[in-house]
Amino acid sequence: MLSLKDKTIHGVSWSFADNIIGSGITFLIGLVLARLLSPDEFGIIGMITIFIAISNTIVDSGFSNALIRRKEVQDIDYNTVFYLNIVFSIFLYVIIFISAPAISVFFKEPQLTSISRVIGVILIINAFSIVQRVLLIRKVDFKTQTKISLISSLTSGVIGIGMAFAKFGVWSLVGQLISRQLMNALFLWLFNHWRPKFEFSIRSFKELYSFGSKLLIATLIDTLWKEINYLIIGKFYRASSLGQYTRAQQFQTIFSSNLTYVVQRVSFPVLSSIQDDNMRLKQAYRKIIKTTMLVSFACMLGLAAIAKPLIFILIGEKWMPSVYFLQIMCLYGMLYPLHAINLNMLQVKGRSDLFLKLEIIKKIIAIGPLLLGIFISIEYLLWGSVFTSFIAYYLNSYYSGRLMDYAMKEQLRDILPFFVNAAITALIVWSITMIPMSIWFMLPLQLIVGVALLLILYEWQKQEEYLEIKQIVVSTYNRFFSWKNKK
């Protein structure tokens, strides 16, 4: 039986591989599509994003995390959640179908009526996947999910690019999104052996709902605020501006959101398994924070430093307005994993009530940046988000710190060296953009200087978390070539 450390490393390794493969392939396909399609076409998809994201949150209703956190789960619990997901998804799809003309009028975009009705099918497809995914997460089986991500990402990418070459325009993005979710659901059912039975328990519903309901409201508020920028930019600015914004966000997501997702879905089941042992829980919690932020600071500040040549080379000059958006997004995106870990601890401790309270407080504070976006500019909206992100960290760490005797000051002391190393490196790498040279030579030079400088700093400092990451990378490399030589 794997130890907690080995279980975590194994889970993180495969979860990271899952996200890198799934999101990496999707990102590369997105680069091709960005060359074939216009910012306006990406902007149109961005307009419907908020409605799909909110609906998916309601379909799940917090039951996934309630099932993952629960120590003992019966088959009737899975069946109850499965049928609830299906019923909610059909109900919400009907609402989107009926509301599609109103959505089109709101954004002054005629195509949105038909696009909303087609893309809304994703809600029903995802509903069939939720319990299947929970079963794999409870077993910390991210290897299977990695295989599924690979298949679904490649298949949907081929469909999307094929449709773009065939001049389907914005429908290429619709086809890619739907086919990816459809393939994902199909292979979750093929790889997983669980099948629903015709049973439903009111008692199970009430027990899961007591935890999940507060989490639902909190997640719903958080999702609304994450996606509301699409609503504001789509309503008050041109579709092309929203397209530039979505492209910048997709670059940022490669590191911040994917790293956050990996940490969330691995740490939650692992920490939940030792929720009653406060000493082990704090040790594991502290280790996760330090290791995660070492990676997050380096990736996000590094991305901000190389944003200009990176976007020009990968997707072309027409996307250059997204550079400044991306650089600001990196400043608040680097804190995403830290928010997630601190909020995870509230869930592990069963404090979904506190989770909800914090979300309400943070979103009231976040109204300020939204108003800046409406009345001044998109840049002011993003800078306001940087400010509120630091306020949110203070609130999250204050309450989780009280539960774990791991105060914010102690957290900051633990992660400050990683921030300093990343900031120094990013500043030097960014300064290279001030030197007159070919942009095709600039990017590789920045990458070489950045990686070399970070390695020198960490080799000199001998940080424990760096040495552990290095050991994992080296052992993985050795295992790969050992396996390859045996073949």
N, C-alpha and C positions, 0 to 999 in steps of 0.2 A: 504493500500500500504506500502511495506517495506521501511524503511529509508535506506540511503546509507550504514550506518554501518551494519544494519541487513542484507541487501542484500549482502554485501561483506562477512560477517560471514557465511551466509547461503550458498553462492557460494563456499567459501573456504572449508567449512565443507564437502559438497558433492563432490567437486572436489578432495579434499584430500582423501575422502573415495573411490572415483573412482580410483585414482591412486594407493592407498594402496591395494585395492582389485585386480585391474587388474595386476599391477606390482608385488604385493606380491605373488599372485597365480603363475604368470609366473616365478618369482624368485624361489619359492619352487619347481615348476616343473623342473626348470633349475638345481636345486640341485640333483634331482633324475636322470636327464639326464646326469649330470656331472659324476655321479657314474657309469652309464651304457656305456657312450661313452668316447672317448679319446680326449686329447687336440688337436690332428691333425684334428679330425672331426669338432670340434668347429672352428678351424683355417680356414678350407675350406669355411665355411659359412661366416666367417669374410672377406674373400677375395672378395666376391661379394657385401658386405654391402655398400661400397662406391658408387657403380653404382646405386643401388636401392635408396639410400638416395638422391643422386643428382637428379635422375629422378623424385622422388616424389616431390621434391622442385619445379621442372620445371612444373609439372602437376598442382600444386597449383598456381604458378606464382604470389604469393602475393595477389591474389584476395580474399582469406579468410579474411585477416586482413582489406582489403579495405571495404569489406561488413560489418564486425564487427564495424569498426570505423564510418561508415556512419550513420547519424542520422535517415534518412528516406530511407528505401529500398523498392523498388517496386518488384512485382513478376517477371517482365521482367528482372530485375537485376540478380535474382537467376537463371532464365532459361539460360541467356547468359553465366554466369559462369559455370553452369552445363555442357553445351555442349562444352565449351572450354576445361574443364577438361577431358571429354571423348576423344575428338579428340587428345589432347596432349598425353594422356596416351597410346592410340593405336599407335601413331607415335613413341613414345619412346620405347614401347615394341618391335616393329619391329626392331628398331636400336639395342637393346640388343640381340634379337634373331639372327640377322645377325652377330653381333660382338662376339657372344659367343665363337667361336673357337679361336679368337684372345685373348680374356681374358684368356682362358685356357692355351695358349702358353706363355703369359706374366708371369703368375704365375707358369708355369711348373706343372700344376695340371690337368690331363686328365678329371677328373670328372666334372670340372667346365663348360664344354660345355653344357651338359644336365641339370646340376643344374641351370645355368644362365637362360636357356630357360624356365624352369618350374617356378622358383621363380619370374621371371619377370612378371608373371600374376598378382602379387600383385599390380602393377601399375594400371591396369585396375580396379581391385576390389576397390582400394582406391579412384579412381576417382569418383565412384558412391556414396562415403560416404561424400565427402567434403562439399557440400552445406547442406546436412542433419545435419552435425555436426555444421556448422555455425549457423543454425537456433536455435539449442539448446543453443549454447554459447551466442547468442544475448539475449536470454531470461534468461540467467544465470541459465539454467536448467541442473545442473550436476547430479541431482538425477536419471534422465533417463539414462544418460551416465554411471552411476555407475552400474545400472542393466545390461546394455549391456556388460560392461567390465567383470562383474561376469560370465555371461553366456558364452561369447566368450573365456575367459581365461580358464575356467574349461573344456569346450569342446575341445579346441585345446590342452590343457595339456594332457587329456586322450588319444587323438589321437597320440601325440608325444611320450608319454611313451609306449603306446601299440606298436607303430612301433619299438621303441628301443628294447623292449623285444622280438619282432619278428625278430631281427637282421637286421633291415634295415639300420643301421649305420647312416651316415650323412643325409640320406633321412628322418630320424625321425625329424630332425630339420627343414627340408624343409616343411614337412607335418604339423608340429606345426605352423610355420609362416603363411602358406597359409590359413589353416583352421581358425586361429584366425582372420585374416583380412576378410575372407569370412563371418564368423559368425557376426563380428562387423558390416559389411555393411548390411547384411540381417536384423538384428534387429534394426538398425537405420531406415531402411525403414518401418519396422513393427510398431515401437513406434512413428514415426513421420508421420504426416498426409500430409505433402507437397508432391506434385507430379509435375514433370516438364510438361510444355506445349511446343508445337512446335512453339517457337518464339525466336528470337535473335535480339538484338539491338546493332547496331554499336555505337550509342551514349553512351549507357551504358558501352560498352566495353572500349571506349576511356576515359570515366570519371573514371572508376575503374582502368584502366591501368596507368593513370597519377600518381596515388598514388602507385599502386601495382608493377609497373615495376622497380622502384628504389629499392623497398623492395625485389623484386625477385632477383635482382643482388646481393644485400647485403646478403640475406639469402642463396643464392647459394654459394657465397664466404665462408660464415660461415660454411655451411654444408660440403663443400669441405675440409675445414681445420679441421673440427671435425673428418671427416672420413679418411683423407689422411694418418693418422697413420696406418690404416689397410693396405693401399696400400704399404707403405714403409716397414712395418714389414713383410707383406706377400711376398714382392718381394725380400728383402735383408736378411731375416732370415727364419728359418724353420717354417713349418705350426704349429708345436707344440708351438713355441714361440708366434705366433699370437693367438693360443688357450689360452695360459696363460694370454696374454694381454686382450683378450675379456672377460675372466672370471673375471679378476680384475675389468674391467670397468663395468661389470654387477653388481658386489657388490657395486661399487661406485654409480651407477645410482639409486639404490634403494632410496638413500637419495637426492643426489645433483640434478640430472636431473629431478626426479619426483617432488621435491619441486619447482624447477625452473618452470616446466611445469604448476603446480598448480597455482603458483603466476602469471605467464604470462597470462594464459587464463582467470583467474578471474579478475585480476587487469586491464587488457586492456579494456574490455567492461565497467567495473564500472567507471574507470577514464575517459574513453571517454564520458560517460554520463554527466560529469561535466567539460568538457574541457575548457569551456568559463569562469569558475569561478576560478580564479587563487588562491584565498585564500583557498577555500575548497580543491582544487586540491593539493596544497602543504601539507596541513594537512593530507589528505588521503595518499599521496605519502610517507610522512615521517613515518606515522604509519605503512604502509606496509613494508617499509625497516627495521624498528627496530624489528618488530615482526618476520619477515622472517629470519633475520640474527641471532636472538636469537636461533632459531631452527637449522639453517644451521651450525653455528659454533659448537654447541653441538653435532649434529649428525655426522658431517664429522670428526672432531678431535677425537671424541669418537670411530668412526669406525677405524681410523688409529691406535688407541691405542690397540684395541682388534683384529686386523687383523689376527695375527698369530694363536691363538687358534681357532678363528672363522672359518677360512678356513680349518684348519686341521680337526675339528670336523664335519663340514657340508659337505665337498666334498672330503676329504681324502688327503693323503700325496703326491699323484702324482701332486697336484695343488699347492704345497707349493712355487714354484718359483713366483707365482702371488702375494704373500704377499707384497713383496717390491714394486712391481708395484702399488698395491692398496694404500699403505701408501703414496706414492708420489702423486697419483691421488687425494687423499683426500685434499691435500694442495691447489690445484688449483680448485678442485670441490666445496670447501666451498664458493668460490666467484661467482659461476654460478648464483645463484638467484640475487645477487647484480648487475651483468651485465645485466640480463634480465629486472630488474625493471627500471634501468636507460635507457636502450634502448627502453623499452615500452613507456617511457615518450616522447621520440622523435617522436614515432608513434602517440601518443595521440595528440601531438601538430602539427601533419601533416608534420613533418620534415623528410620525407623519404629520401630526398636528403642528409641531414646531416648523417642519418643512414648509407647510402651507403658510404659516404666519410670516416666515421670512420672504417667501415669494411675493406675498401681497405688499410688504414693506418695500422691497426692492423695486417692484414695478411702479409703485407710486413715485419713487425717486426718479425712475426712468422716464417719466412723462416729460421731463425737461428736455432731453435730447430730441424727443419726437417733435416737440414744438419748434425746436431749432431747425429741424429738417423741413417742417411745413413752411415756416416763415422766412428762413434765411437761405440755407443751402444744404446739400447732401454732406459736404465736408464737416459742417458744424454738427450735424446729426452724429457723424462718426466720432468726432472728438468728444462730444457729450457722452457717447457710449464708453469711451476710454475712462472718463472720470467716474461714471456710475459702476464700471467694472471693479474699480479699486474699492469703492464704497461697499459693493456686494461682497468682496472678499473679506472685508472687515467683519461684516455681519455673519457670514457663513462660518468663518474661523472662530469667532467669539463663542457661538453656541456649541459648535462641535468640540471646541477646546474645553469648554466646561464639562461636557459629557465624558471626555477622555483624559482630562488633566493634561492637555497639550495646548497651551495658550498660543495666541497669535504671535506673541513675541518669540516664543520658542520655535514656532514654524518659520518665521522670518529669519531667525538666526541660522536655521538649518538650510534654507534655500538661497540665502544671500550670496554665498560664494559662487553658486551656479549662475546667478543673474549677472554678477560682476564679470565673470569670465566671458559670458555670452555677449554682454554689452560692449566690452572692450573689443572683442573680435569683430562684432557687427559694425562698430564705428570705423575700424580700420578697413574692413571690406567695403563699406559704403564709400569711403574716401577715394577708393580707386575709380569711382564713377566721375570724379572731378578731373581725372587725367585724360587729356585728349588722346584717344585711340579708337580703333575699330571696335564696335560693339560686339562683334563676333569673337574678338580676342579678349574683351573685357570679362565676359561671363566665366570662361574657364579659369582665367587668372584669379577672379574673386573666389571661386570655389576652392582652388588649390590653396590660396593664402588662408582662407577661413578654416578649412579642415586642418591644415598643418598647424595653425596657431592654437586652435582649440586642443588638439592632441598634445602639443608641447605644454600648454598650461596644465592640463589634467595629469600628464605623465610626471610633471614636476611636483604637483600638489599631492598626488597619490590619494585622491578622494575615494573612499570606500565604494560608493555607488558607481563611480566610473570604472573601478577595477572589476566590479561584479558584471557590469554591462560588457566590458572588454572580454571577460572570461566566457560569458554566454556566446558572444559573437565568434570568438576563436574556436570554442568547442563545437559550435554549429558548423563553422567552416570546415573543421577537421572531420566531423561526421559526414558531411556532404561529400568530401573528396574521398573519404574512406569507402563510402557506399558506391561512389562512381567508379573507383578502381576495382571494386569487387565485381561490378558488372562487366 
